[in-house]
Amino acid sequence: MTTRSTSADRPASVALAEAPTRQARNSAALWTAIGRCRGHEVIRRRGFVAVNGDVRAGLRILIQEPHLDPDELTEASELVRRAPGPVNAEDPFSSTDLGHLGMRGWQMPIMVRPPGPAGEPVLDVIRVRRPEDLQAAERIVIEGFELTGFTPYRPGELFPPALIEQPGVDVFLAVHDGVPAGAAVTVVDDGVGGHYWVGTSPAFRSRGVGRAVMLGSLAHLADLPVTLTASKLGRPLYETLGYTAAAHATWWASP
């Protein structure tokens, strides 16, 4: 479960060497919350967390340690082989090879931002509380990230209604001239914030929506160190917001 930490247990910053571990824990907190809200099986081991979903959601594996022991690797491999749908695995340490399972791998930088204020967004950015706003954010993420496994669209399948009630999890929506245009998810766990699914509706790209939703969602994380995993297109934006690349995570996906 995600938790909001008191000032006494918040790290003042995240050292670059700690970034993979912090990202691993934060991502596991998000996916544990999502899995429970969806009613999917959540499997916790020393070296990984897995969320075993249905034929559309598939299986998510979150590597938690630099090395899995043989039993953990065997169990994770069996989960992949038996997965009912697509498989995605995140390895912030880039140390566990899943190529033997027929999965393709690629790398993305883990970035960290020290505590500090962010600027004001030029668009309205709201913290989602209403079901219709959650569905708007959900649609933006599905379209923006081309999550074809969630099409045709079924409301609440990617972002279950209970998600915004989970401690530490927040969904944000950027609005452009009254129209939902961008979305992001943040997680606070063990004194560290994390950003996920920072997306822009295809109709509003190149209009500053991504920057706006980042600034709007950073406001409540200003006194925390924050991590994220960046795409190639997103990295330049994040660097202008004070993020620094710390390591490279390896992501794996089924064909």
C-alpha positions in Angstrom: 0.0 0.0 0.0 1.2 3.5 -0.7 1.7 5.9 2.2 2.2 9.5 2.8 5.3 10.0 4.9 5.8 12.5 7.7 8.6 15.0 7.5 10.6 13.0 9.9 11.1 10.1 7.5 11.4 12.0 4.3 14.8 11.7 2.6 16.3 15.2 1.9 17.3 13.9 -1.5 17.9 10.8 -3.5 21.5 10.0 -4.3 22.0 9.0 -7.9 23.2 5.6 -6.8 19.9 5.1 -4.9 17.7 6.0 -7.8 17.1 2.5 -9.1 16.0 1.2 -5.7 13.8 4.2 -5.1 12.2 3.9 -8.5 11.7 0.2 -8.0 9.9 0.7 -4.7 7.8 3.6 -5.9 6.7 1.7 -9.1 5.8 -1.3 -7.0 3.6 0.8 -4.7 1.7 2.2 -7.7 1.1 -1.2 -9.3 0.2 -2.9 -6.0 -2.5 -0.2 -5.6 -3.7 -0.6 -9.2 -3.7 -4.4 -8.9 -5.8 -4.4 -5.7 -8.2 -1.9 -7.2 -8.7 -4.1 -10.2 -9.1 -7.2 -8.1 -6.0 -8.8 -9.7 -3.5 -11.1 -8.0 -0.5 -9.3 -6.4 2.5 -11.5 -5.8 5.3 -10.1 -3.5 8.7 -11.7 -3.3 12.1 -10.4 -2.1 13.3 -9.7 -5.6 10.1 -8.8 -7.5 6.5 -7.8 -7.3 4.1 -9.2 -9.9 0.5 -8.1 -10.7 -1.2 -10.9 -12.6 -4.2 -9.5 -14.5 -6.6 -10.6 -17.2 -6.3 -11.1 -20.9 -6.3 -7.3 -21.6 -4.3 -6.0 -18.6 -1.9 -8.9 -18.7 1.1 -9.4 -16.3 3.3 -6.7 -14.8 6.6 -7.7 -13.2 8.5 -5.1 -11.1 12.1 -6.1 -10.3 12.9 -5.0 -6.8 16.5 -6.1 -6.3 19.7 -6.1 -8.5 19.7 -9.9 -8.6 16.9 -12.5 -8.4 17.7 -15.7 -6.7 17.3 -18.9 -8.8 13.8 -19.7 -7.3 12.6 -16.2 -7.9 13.8 -16.2 -11.5 12.1 -19.6 -12.1 8.8 -18.3 -10.6 8.9 -15.1 -12.6 9.6 -17.1 -15.8 6.7 -19.3 -15.1 4.4 -16.4 -14.5 5.5 -15.0 -17.9 4.9 -18.3 -19.7 1.4 -18.6 -18.1 0.4 -15.0 -18.5 -3.2 -14.7 -20.0 -2.3 -11.5 -21.8 0.6 -9.1 -22.6 3.6 -9.1 -20.3 5.6 -6.0 -19.2 8.5 -6.1 -16.9 10.5 -3.2 -15.3 14.0 -3.7 -14.2 15.5 -0.4 -12.8 18.8 -2.2 -12.1 19.2 -3.5 -15.7 20.5 -6.7 -14.2 17.9 -9.4 -14.9 17.9 -10.8 -18.5 14.4 -11.9 -19.6 15.4 -12.4 -23.3 15.2 -16.2 -22.9 11.4 -15.8 -22.5 11.1 -14.4 -26.0 10.7 -10.8 -24.7 12.1 -7.7 -26.3 14.1 -5.3 -24.1 14.9 -1.6 -24.3 16.3 1.0 -22.0 15.1 4.3 -20.6 16.7 6.7 -18.1 15.7 6.9 -14.5 15.6 10.5 -13.5 15.6 12.2 -10.1 14.6 15.7 -8.9 15.6 17.1 -5.6 12.9 18.8 -3.4 12.2 22.3 -4.5 9.3 24.5 -5.8 8.1 24.2 -9.3 6.7 27.0 -11.5 3.0 27.8 -12.1 1.4 25.9 -15.0 -0.1 28.1 -17.8 -3.1 25.8 -18.0 -5.6 24.7 -15.3 -4.4 21.5 -13.7 -6.8 19.7 -11.4 -6.4 16.9 -9.0 -9.0 14.3 -10.1 -11.9 13.7 -7.7 -14.8 13.1 -10.0 -15.5 9.9 -12.0 -15.9 11.9 -15.3 -12.5 13.5 -14.8 -10.9 10.2 -14.0 -12.3 8.8 -17.3 -11.0 11.8 -19.2 -7.5 11.2 -17.8 -7.8 7.5 -18.6 -8.7 8.2 -22.2 -5.8 10.6 -22.6 -3.3 8.0 -21.3 -4.7 5.2 -23.5 -4.6 7.4 -26.6 -1.3 9.2 -25.8 0.6 6.0 -25.0 -1.2 4.0 -27.7 -2.3 1.3 -25.2 -4.1 -0.7 -27.8 -4.7 -3.5 -25.3 -7.3 -1.3 -23.7 -9.2 -0.7 -26.9 -12.1 -0.7 -27.4 -12.4 1.6 -24.4 -14.0 0.3 -21.3 -14.3 3.0 -18.5 -12.4 2.2 -15.4 -10.4 -0.7 -16.8 -7.0 1.2 -16.8 -7.8 3.5 -13.9 -10.3 1.8 -11.6 -12.6 4.3 -9.8 -11.1 3.3 -6.4 -7.6 4.3 -7.6 -8.0 7.9 -6.5 -9.0 6.8 -3.1 -5.7 5.0 -2.5 -3.4 6.7 0.0 -0.5 8.3 -1.8 -1.9 8.0 -5.3 -3.2 11.0 -7.2 -4.3 11.5 -10.8 -4.0 15.0 -12.5 -5.8 16.4 -15.5 -4.7 19.5 -17.5 -7.5 21.4 -19.2 -7.0 23.5 -22.3 -9.9 25.9 -23.1 -12.3 23.7 -21.1 -11.2 20.5 -22.8 -9.2 17.7 -21.1 -5.8 17.8 -22.7 -3.2 16.1 -20.5 -2.9 13.7 -17.6 -0.4 12.4 -15.1 -0.3 10.0 -12.1 1.8 10.6 -9.0 2.7 8.3 -6.1 4.1 9.2 -2.7 5.7 6.2 -0.9 8.3 6.0 1.8 9.0 9.7 1.5 9.7 9.7 -2.3 7.4 10.9 -5.0 7.1 9.3 -8.5 5.6 10.4 -11.8 3.8 8.0 -14.2 1.8 8.2 -17.4 2.5 11.8 -18.2 0.6 12.0 -21.4 -1.0 14.5 -23.8 -4.0 14.0 -26.0 -2.9 13.7 -29.6 -5.1 16.7 -30.5 -3.1 19.0 -28.1 0.5 18.0 -28.6 3.1 20.8 -29.0 1.0 23.2 -27.0 2.7 23.1 -23.6 0.3 20.6 -22.1 3.0 18.2 -20.9 4.9 20.9 -19.1 1.6 22.2 -17.6 0.5 18.8 -16.2 4.0 18.2 -14.8 4.1 21.6 -13.1 0.6 21.2 -11.7 1.3 17.7 -10.3 4.8 18.7 -8.9 3.2 21.3 -6.7 2.2 18.8 -4.1 5.6 17.1 -4.3 7.7 20.2 -3.8 9.1 19.1 -0.5 10.0 15.6 -1.7 12.6 14.0 -3.9 10.9 12.7 -7.1 11.7 9.9 -9.5 10.5 8.9 -12.9 11.4 6.8 -15.9 11.7 9.0 -19.0 11.0 8.3 -22.7 13.4 9.8 -25.2 10.8 12.5 -26.1 10.1 13.3 -22.5 13.6 13.6 -21.2 14.3 17.2 -22.5 11.2 18.5 -20.7 12.1 16.8 -17.5 15.6 18.2 -17.5 14.2 21.7 -17.7 12.1 20.9 -14.6 15.2 20.0 -12.6 15.4 16.2 -13.2 18.8 14.5 -13.7 19.4 11.2 -15.3 20.8 8.7 -12.7 20.7 5.3 -14.3 19.1 3.3 -17.1 16.3 0.9 -16.5 15.6 -2.0 -18.8 12.0 -2.7 -19.8 10.9 -5.9 -21.2 7.7 -6.7 -23.2 6.1 -9.7 -24.8 6.0 -9.6 -28.6 
